Each structure stands twice: as structure tokens, then as C-alpha cells.
Amino acid sequence: APGGAGLPPVPGALPARLEDSRQRAAELFRWLLAPVAPAEFLGRHWERAPLLVRRGDPGYYAGLFSTADFDAALRGGEVHFGTHLDVTSYAEGVRETHNPSGRALPAVVWDFYQNGCSLRLLCPQAFSPTVWHFLSILQEQFGSMAGANTYLTPPGTQGFAPHYDDIEAFVLQLEGKKHWRVYRPRTDAEVLPQFSSPNFTQAELGEPVLETVLEAGDLLYFPRGFIHQGDCLPDAHSLHITVSSYQRNSWGDFLEKLLPAALQMALEEDVEYRRGLPMDYLRYMGVANSDTVDARRTAFVEKVQSLIKKLVDYAPIDAAVDQRARSFLHDCLPPVLTESEKAQSVYGFPARWQDGGPCNVDILITKDTEVRLLRHGIVRLCNEEAGVMLYYTTENSRVYHKEEPKFLELDPEYTDSIEFLLSSYPNHVSVANLPCESLEEKISLATLLFEKGILTTKKPLAK
């Protein structure tokens, strides 16, 4: 189904332009898993166990990405070895990367493929408007960066050694077919790991918990920590896209940010954290003294425990969440706009040079102009030491972190207006209703947000 007028189509049954970007994300997630319901997936499989969905519908992902799109990306001349494309092989237990330097020209790349090498395109969203559109919607569902790689494998070969990843992986089989083996984490320490594994030998693996041949239209999901390997059957090539999320998005990652901040606040506010250690503590503490029964040891341990428990009272939980949200917004892909959204935003504003001078330059927002956020998930308000910052995604790049984080420093009195716009979404509100002191401030804030692509107007500002 098309994703709206003038947009690259997003596969799946996206109802005609759902107004709310959160609903759109939920619908796309439902389509990704169908016929398995999202609630069933989240209850039984997410972070727990693999899921195989056989659809018997080779056209299910039609329009998302194809070998023709791969070829077009190479012909565009912007694909570089190592940065965007890896050439890999795995034969007789040896995994190799064969990247030359420089641009990945079609003659060179297809020669590698013809000689049995796999091709991994590392950021298809930079070259495919459809993959960009797909991920930009889905990232709002996860609240964590949604990335993708595409893998093209020649018949009868394998491109990668068995390994596990640090992401939740959704394998969408686009063309051909591929034989997959998935293995449980080998130890408790490898369950939901923070980092990806090195390559394993076949001897290090037990029996697969799942073995299957994925065909076009099928889906395979496995959690981080599940070892996997895929190889091509002799009679067909394979093209799949792996959609990933939830990298470094655990409670532990959150606490890594929260605990130092809590300790900093405790040191500032509570003299107990600033009192000196006992003068003689080195005599009875430390590993050499760990077996000694001593009342001073007991008192020392209890003091540490009480200070750690008390840290909870100083933990700036909401501020730490906002810091994570800030880095998520930096990870995000920018939104994809429909033609009508462009017309209602700064991106369609008709300012131009004409008849010897600039015309249609002035953005005339009035008290009666009706506005709303372009998407719910494109902004985050953060109170920081330097002031109130509004982080936003509209000026991000399609290449991960190519741009620095984008933010506006706002006058604190504009905070209520940003919260009002978030709570009103997806409805339009008139500029007069923004909770600022004066009409001048209301117009000034709306104009600033419009110029950054954050706000759209109900009607185009210029005909």
C-alpha cells in the first residue's frame, strides 16, 4: 500500500495517511509481524526466543528493496567500500573481508559477487527512499534507533561465520531463499549481551534451536545473544534486509547514565557523602582482610550499603531519561514528508529568486494560523545546566551521525508551549492558543519552529 501522495511507498497495509505518527508506527510494526499479533510477539518472543513467520507470499515485501535497487545504488556512484559496502566470504571455517579502497563501482562489485562473495550494504536507508521511510516510521515504535543492513549472497555460498549480535534482529527475506540455523545463548552471561561476539567455529556450537529455509516474504526474528548463521542453497541467490533495534538500550545502560548523576547530586547536597573515610580503614578492609571477623569491617560495609541505598533519593531519573532521549533523537532518521506535508512546511515554502530579486521570502504566521508538530517523536525538551534545550530530528542525516545533534536553546517560558504542542498532537492549534505571555512571543516561537521544519500549518502559508 502506498504511504501517501508523493512518498516512496511503504509496504504493508498502512491505512491512508494515519494522522498520528505513533499509530502509524504501531501499524507498521503490526504489518512486520503479521499474522502474529504484536502483544503475542512481545509476550512470548521479544528478548526471549526466535520467531519464524512463513507467509507463502513472495510479494509481501514488494517495493521495500530489491537487487535492482542495490544495482542502482552502485550506479549512483556514492557507495564506498568499507563505509557503505562490505565484500565478505566464509569458506572452510575462514571468514574474510575483501574490501578494496575507494568507490564501489558496479564492474568491481559484481565481479566479487560472481566469484562467490557476499555483499553487505551497511546503510540502505541512505540510498533507498523506501527503506528510509520504513525505518523513520518504525523508530518511533521502538523508542530506540532502528537501523538496517541488506545482504546479497550468491547461490551455494555463505558470507559470515556463526556469531551473535548486540541487537534485536528482524530478518526480512526479500528475494530467493536462505538456509538459517539459530542457536540458544551458550551461557547465562551471553543472554541479552551488551556487545556482539567474535566469530565462532562450528565446533563451538551445539544443536540449533531453529533450522529453516527462509523464502521471499518470510520473517525471522531472534534476540541479541542468539548465535546464527545463514547460507545459500545451490539453486538460488538470497537478498534479505535485517532491521535492528535496541542496541545498548537496557536498564544497565540507563543506570550507567543515572548513577554518576545521582552521586554528583548526593555529594553536592548531603554532607554524609563528603565526610572522610575512617583513618585506619586500609588496615581492616581489602581482599587480604576479607576473611577477618571484625566489627569495624561490618560497620564499614553497612555504611557503604546505606550510602548506596540513599543514592536513590538523589537519582535524577527523569533528567537521565531525557539524556537518553536526546541521544536517541541524534540516532534518528529524519522524517519523510508527503507532498502535502511539504506544502504545509518550510520545505515547500516558495521563497525564490525571481525577476531580479528574492520573492515570497516572508513567513507570515499570524494569531489565526493553525499549526501542529510534523511528527510526535521529532522533538524532546530537556532541562540542562546551560538552559532549556529543544532537540529535534528534522535536520538529521540519512547517514548515521553524519550531523551533530540539532537543538534550539529556548527561553524557559516557552516550555509550556512545547508541552502544549506535544499534548495537542495530532490536532492543529491556533497560534493564539499557545500559552505564551504575549502575541508577539506566540508568533515568534511558531515562526522559529516552522523554520526548523518542526511545525506544519493546516493550510500552506503561501499559495
CORNORWO-V8856 format. One record per residue. N is the residue number from 1. RES is the residue in one small letter. PHI is phi in radians with two decimals (999 if undefined). Layout:
n->N res->RES phi->PHI
n->N res->RES phi->PHI
//
This chain:
n->1 res->a phi->999
n->2 res->p phi->-1.19
n->3 res->g phi->-1.61
n->4 res->g phi->2.17
n->5 res->a phi->-0.95
n->6 res->g phi->1.33
n->7 res->l phi->-1.70
n->8 res->p phi->-1.03
n->9 res->p phi->-1.13
n->10 res->v phi->-1.81
n->11 res->p phi->-1.08
n->12 res->g phi->1.63
n->13 res->a phi->-1.54
n->14 res->l phi->-1.34
n->15 res->p phi->-0.98
n->16 res->a phi->-0.90
n->17 res->r phi->0.79
n->18 res->l phi->-0.92
n->19 res->e phi->-1.19
n->20 res->d phi->-1.70
n->21 res->s phi->-1.12
n->22 res->r phi->-1.21
n->23 res->q phi->-1.17
n->24 res->r phi->-1.09
n->25 res->a phi->-1.11
n->26 res->a phi->-1.11
n->27 res->e phi->-1.16
n->28 res->l phi->-1.17
n->29 res->f phi->-1.10
n->30 res->r phi->-1.10
n->31 res->w phi->-1.14
n->32 res->l phi->-1.03
n->33 res->l phi->-1.67
n->34 res->a phi->-0.90
n->35 res->p phi->-1.51
n->36 res->v phi->-1.30
n->37 res->a phi->-1.28
n->38 res->p phi->-0.92
n->39 res->a phi->-1.11
n->40 res->e phi->-1.16
n->41 res->f phi->-1.04
n->42 res->l phi->-1.17
n->43 res->g phi->-1.35
n->44 res->r phi->-1.87
n->45 res->h phi->-2.01
n->46 res->w phi->-0.92
n->47 res->e phi->1.08
n->48 res->r phi->-2.11
n->49 res->a phi->-2.67
n->50 res->p phi->-1.12
n->51 res->l phi->-2.32
n->52 res->l phi->-1.99
n->53 res->v phi->-2.05
n->54 res->r phi->-1.69
n->55 res->r phi->-1.90
n->56 res->g phi->1.04
n->57 res->d phi->-2.39
n->58 res->p phi->-1.03
n->59 res->g phi->-1.65
n->60 res->y phi->-1.00
n->61 res->y phi->-1.72
n->62 res->a phi->-0.91
n->63 res->g phi->1.63
n->64 res->l phi->-1.32
n->65 res->f phi->-2.90
n->66 res->s phi->-2.54
n->67 res->t phi->-1.11
n->68 res->a phi->-1.13
n->69 res->d phi->-1.16
n->70 res->f phi->-1.03
n->71 res->d phi->-1.08
n->72 res->a phi->-1.12
n->73 res->a phi->-1.08
n->74 res->l phi->-1.11
n->75 res->r phi->-1.22
n->76 res->g phi->-1.16
n->77 res->g phi->1.44
n->78 res->e phi->-1.76
n->79 res->v phi->-1.46
n->80 res->h phi->-2.06
n->81 res->f phi->-1.05
n->82 res->g phi->1.47
n->83 res->t phi->-1.34
n->84 res->h phi->-2.03
n->85 res->l phi->-2.41
n->86 res->d phi->-1.98
n->87 res->v phi->-1.84
n->88 res->t phi->-2.31
n->89 res->s phi->-2.58
n->90 res->y phi->-2.50
n->91 res->a phi->-2.50
n->92 res->e phi->0.87
n->93 res->g phi->1.37
n->94 res->v phi->-1.97
n->95 res->r phi->-1.77
n->96 res->e phi->-2.28
n->97 res->t phi->-1.96
n->98 res->h phi->-2.05
n->99 res->n phi->-1.21
n->100 res->p phi->-1.28
n->101 res->s phi->-1.75
n->102 res->g phi->1.53
n->103 res->r phi->-1.21
n->104 res->a phi->-1.60
n->105 res->l phi->-1.46
n->106 res->p phi->-0.91
n->107 res->a phi->-1.05
n->108 res->v phi->-1.31
n->109 res->v phi->-1.11
n->110 res->w phi->-1.21
n->111 res->d phi->-1.17
n->112 res->f phi->-1.01
n->113 res->y phi->-1.08
n->114 res->q phi->-1.10
n->115 res->n phi->-1.62
n->116 res->g phi->1.65
n->117 res->c phi->-1.60
n->118 res->s phi->-1.51
n->119 res->l phi->-2.11
n->120 res->r phi->-2.02
n->121 res->l phi->-1.58
n->122 res->l phi->-1.40
n->123 res->c phi->-2.47
n->124 res->p phi->-1.01
n->125 res->q phi->-1.10
n->126 res->a phi->-1.33
n->127 res->f phi->-2.00
n->128 res->s phi->-2.05
n->129 res->p phi->-1.03
n->130 res->t phi->-1.20
n->131 res->v phi->-1.13
n->132 res->w phi->-1.00
n->133 res->h phi->-1.08
n->134 res->f phi->-1.01
n->135 res->l phi->-1.23
n->136 res->s phi->-1.16
n->137 res->i phi->-1.35
n->138 res->l phi->-1.16
n->139 res->q phi->-1.05
n->140 res->e phi->-1.26
n->141 res->q phi->-1.21
n->142 res->f phi->-1.41
n->143 res->g phi->1.07
n->144 res->s phi->-2.67
n->145 res->m phi->-0.89
n->146 res->a phi->-1.83
n->147 res->g phi->-2.04
n->148 res->a phi->-2.74
n->149 res->n phi->-2.25
n->150 res->t phi->-1.97
n->151 res->y phi->-2.23
n->152 res->l phi->-2.01
n->153 res->t phi->-2.14
n->154 res->p phi->-1.22
n->155 res->p phi->-0.96
n->156 res->g phi->1.22
n->157 res->t phi->-2.28
n->158 res->q phi->-2.32
n->159 res->g phi->-1.73
n->160 res->f phi->-2.42
n->161 res->a phi->-1.32
n->162 res->p phi->-1.06
n->163 res->h phi->-2.86
n->164 res->y phi->-2.07
n->165 res->d phi->-1.99
n->166 res->d phi->-1.80
n->167 res->i phi->-2.32
n->168 res->e phi->-1.40
n->169 res->a phi->-1.98
n->170 res->f phi->-2.05
n->171 res->v phi->-1.66
n->172 res->l phi->-1.87
n->173 res->q phi->-1.42
n->174 res->l phi->-1.61
n->175 res->e phi->-2.49
n->176 res->g phi->1.12
n->177 res->k phi->-2.68
n->178 res->k phi->-2.58
n->179 res->h phi->-1.57
n->180 res->w phi->-2.03
n->181 res->r phi->-2.23
n->182 res->v phi->-2.16
n->183 res->y phi->-2.16
n->184 res->r phi->-1.11
n->185 res->p phi->-0.96
n->186 res->r phi->-1.35
n->187 res->t phi->-2.44
n->188 res->d phi->-1.04
n->189 res->a phi->-1.16
n->190 res->e phi->-1.67
n->191 res->v phi->-1.34
n->192 res->l phi->0.84
n->193 res->p phi->-1.21
n->194 res->q phi->-1.36
n->195 res->f phi->-2.30
n->196 res->s phi->-1.23
n->197 res->s phi->-1.58
n->198 res->p phi->-1.24
n->199 res->n phi->-1.28
n->200 res->f phi->-1.79
n->201 res->t phi->-1.56
n->202 res->q phi->-1.04
n->203 res->a phi->-1.15
n->204 res->e phi->-1.43
n->205 res->l phi->-1.75
n->206 res->g phi->-1.57
n->207 res->e phi->-1.49
n->208 res->p phi->-1.13
n->209 res->v phi->-1.48
n->210 res->l phi->-2.60
n->211 res->e phi->-2.36
n->212 res->t phi->-2.74
n->213 res->v phi->-1.89
n->214 res->l phi->-1.39
n->215 res->e phi->-2.00
n->216 res->a phi->-0.91
n->217 res->g phi->1.69
n->218 res->d phi->-1.48
n->219 res->l phi->-2.27
n->220 res->l phi->-2.25
n->221 res->y phi->-1.99
n->222 res->f phi->-2.53
n->223 res->p phi->-1.31
n->224 res->r phi->-1.05
n->225 res->g phi->1.69
n->226 res->f phi->-1.44
n->227 res->i phi->-1.23
n->228 res->h phi->-2.59
n->229 res->q phi->-2.65
n->230 res->g phi->-2.28
n->231 res->d phi->-2.37
n->232 res->c phi->-1.55
n->233 res->l phi->-1.30
n->234 res->p phi->-1.08
n->235 res->d phi->-1.76
n->236 res->a phi->-2.75
n->237 res->h phi->-1.37
n->238 res->s phi->-2.40
n->239 res->l phi->-2.19
n->240 res->h phi->-2.35
n->241 res->i phi->-2.07
n->242 res->t phi->-1.80
n->243 res->v phi->-1.63
n->244 res->s phi->-2.24
n->245 res->s phi->-2.76
n->246 res->y phi->1.18
n->247 res->q phi->-1.39
n->248 res->r phi->0.84
n->249 res->n phi->-2.21
n->250 res->s phi->-1.72
n->251 res->w phi->-0.99
n->252 res->g phi->-1.09
n->253 res->d phi->-1.13
n->254 res->f phi->-1.14
n->255 res->l phi->-1.15
n->256 res->e phi->-1.01
n->257 res->k phi->-1.45
n->258 res->l phi->-1.28
n->259 res->l phi->-1.13
n->260 res->p phi->-1.05
n->261 res->a phi->-1.18
n->262 res->a phi->-1.11
n->263 res->l phi->-1.15
n->264 res->q phi->-1.05
n->265 res->m phi->-1.17
n->266 res->a phi->-1.09
n->267 res->l phi->-1.08
n->268 res->e phi->-1.30
n->269 res->e phi->-1.80
n->270 res->d phi->-2.27
n->271 res->v phi->-1.09
n->272 res->e phi->-0.99
n->273 res->y phi->-1.34
n->274 res->r phi->-1.75
n->275 res->r phi->-1.17
n->276 res->g phi->-1.29
n->277 res->l phi->-1.15
n->278 res->p phi->-1.02
n->279 res->m phi->-1.07
n->280 res->d phi->-1.83
n->281 res->y phi->-1.13
n->282 res->l phi->-1.15
n->283 res->r phi->-1.34
n->284 res->y phi->-2.07
n->285 res->m phi->-1.87
n->286 res->g phi->1.84
n->287 res->v phi->-1.00
n->288 res->a phi->-1.09
n->289 res->n phi->-1.83
n->290 res->s phi->-1.17
n->291 res->d phi->-1.63
n->292 res->t phi->-1.33
n->293 res->v phi->-1.55
n->294 res->d phi->-2.70
n->295 res->a phi->-1.05
n->296 res->r phi->-1.16
n->297 res->r phi->-1.09
n->298 res->t phi->-1.02
n->299 res->a phi->-1.12
n->300 res->f phi->-1.10
n->301 res->v phi->-1.07
n->302 res->e phi->-1.12
n->303 res->k phi->-1.11
n->304 res->v phi->-1.05
n->305 res->q phi->-1.06
n->306 res->s phi->-1.19
n->307 res->l phi->-1.17
n->308 res->i phi->-1.19
n->309 res->k phi->-1.07
n->310 res->k phi->-1.19
n->311 res->l phi->-1.00
n->312 res->v phi->-0.97
n->313 res->d phi->-1.17
n->314 res->y phi->-1.76
n->315 res->a phi->-1.23
n->316 res->p phi->-1.44
n->317 res->i phi->-1.08
n->318 res->d phi->-1.12
n->319 res->a phi->-1.14
n->320 res->a phi->-1.18
n->321 res->v phi->-1.07
n->322 res->d phi->-1.10
n->323 res->q phi->-1.15
n->324 res->r phi->-1.16
n->325 res->a phi->-1.08
n->326 res->r phi->-1.04
n->327 res->s phi->-1.28
n->328 res->f phi->-1.10
n->329 res->l phi->-1.11
n->330 res->h phi->-1.18
n->331 res->d phi->-1.27
n->332 res->c phi->-1.14
n->333 res->l phi->-1.34
n->334 res->p phi->-1.20
n->335 res->p phi->-1.19
n->336 res->v phi->-1.74
n->337 res->l phi->-1.78
n->338 res->t phi->-1.29
n->339 res->e phi->-1.08
n->340 res->s phi->-1.20
n->341 res->e phi->-1.14
n->342 res->k phi->-1.05
n->343 res->a phi->-1.08
n->344 res->q phi->-1.68
n->345 res->s phi->-2.26
n->346 res->v phi->-1.13
n->347 res->y phi->-1.24
n->348 res->g phi->-1.88
n->349 res->f phi->-1.18
n->350 res->p phi->-1.49
n->351 res->a phi->-1.01
n->352 res->r phi->-2.80
n->353 res->w phi->-1.56
n->354 res->q phi->-2.66
n->355 res->d phi->0.89
n->356 res->g phi->1.46
n->357 res->g phi->-2.97
n->358 res->p phi->-1.28
n->359 res->c phi->-2.36
n->360 res->n phi->0.93
n->361 res->v phi->-1.54
n->362 res->d phi->-1.31
n->363 res->i phi->-1.54
n->364 res->l phi->-1.70
n->365 res->i phi->-1.65
n->366 res->t phi->-2.08
n->367 res->k phi->-1.11
n->368 res->d phi->-1.60
n->369 res->t phi->-1.10
n->370 res->e phi->-1.73
n->371 res->v phi->-2.30
n->372 res->r phi->-2.73
n->373 res->l phi->-1.15
n->374 res->l phi->-1.08
n->375 res->r phi->-2.47
n->376 res->h phi->-1.19
n->377 res->g phi->-1.54
n->378 res->i phi->-1.61
n->379 res->v phi->-2.31
n->380 res->r phi->-2.57
n->381 res->l phi->-1.59
n->382 res->c phi->-2.25
n->383 res->n phi->-1.51
n->384 res->e phi->-2.17
n->385 res->e phi->-0.98
n->386 res->a phi->-1.32
n->387 res->g phi->2.46
n->388 res->v phi->-1.57
n->389 res->m phi->-1.98
n->390 res->l phi->-1.92
n->391 res->y phi->-1.52
n->392 res->y phi->-2.60
n->393 res->t phi->-1.91
n->394 res->t phi->-1.11
n->395 res->e phi->-1.85
n->396 res->n phi->-1.20
n->397 res->s phi->-1.74
n->398 res->r phi->-1.31
n->399 res->v phi->-1.73
n->400 res->y phi->-0.89
n->401 res->h phi->1.00
n->402 res->k phi->-1.18
n->403 res->e phi->-1.81
n->404 res->e phi->-1.22
n->405 res->p phi->-1.00
n->406 res->k phi->-1.77
n->407 res->f phi->-2.67
n->408 res->l phi->-2.00
n->409 res->e phi->-1.54
n->410 res->l phi->-1.90
n->411 res->d phi->-1.12
n->412 res->p phi->-0.94
n->413 res->e phi->-1.26
n->414 res->y phi->-1.48
n->415 res->t phi->-0.95
n->416 res->d phi->-1.07
n->417 res->s phi->-1.19
n->418 res->i phi->-1.13
n->419 res->e phi->-1.10
n->420 res->f phi->-1.13
n->421 res->l phi->-1.12
n->422 res->l phi->-1.14
n->423 res->s phi->-1.31
n->424 res->s phi->-1.37
n->425 res->y phi->-0.96
n->426 res->p phi->-1.62
n->427 res->n phi->-1.39
n->428 res->h phi->-1.43
n->429 res->v phi->-2.28
n->430 res->s phi->-1.38
n->431 res->v phi->-0.99
n->432 res->a phi->-1.04
n->433 res->n phi->-1.50
n->434 res->l phi->-1.13
n->435 res->p phi->-1.38
n->436 res->c phi->-1.83
n->437 res->e phi->-1.11
n->438 res->s phi->-2.13
n->439 res->l phi->-1.07
n->440 res->e phi->-1.01
n->441 res->e phi->-1.19
n->442 res->k phi->-1.04
n->443 res->i phi->-1.18
n->444 res->s phi->-1.10
n->445 res->l phi->-1.14
n->446 res->a phi->-1.05
n->447 res->t phi->-1.14
n->448 res->l phi->-1.03
n->449 res->l phi->-1.20
n->450 res->f phi->-1.13
n->451 res->e phi->-1.13
n->452 res->k phi->-1.60
n->453 res->g phi->1.37
n->454 res->i phi->-1.44
n->455 res->l phi->-1.84
n->456 res->t phi->-2.08
n->457 res->t phi->-1.82
n->458 res->k phi->-1.15
n->459 res->k phi->-2.09
n->460 res->p phi->-0.97
n->461 res->l phi->-1.26
n->462 res->a phi->-2.28
n->463 res->k phi->-1.47
//
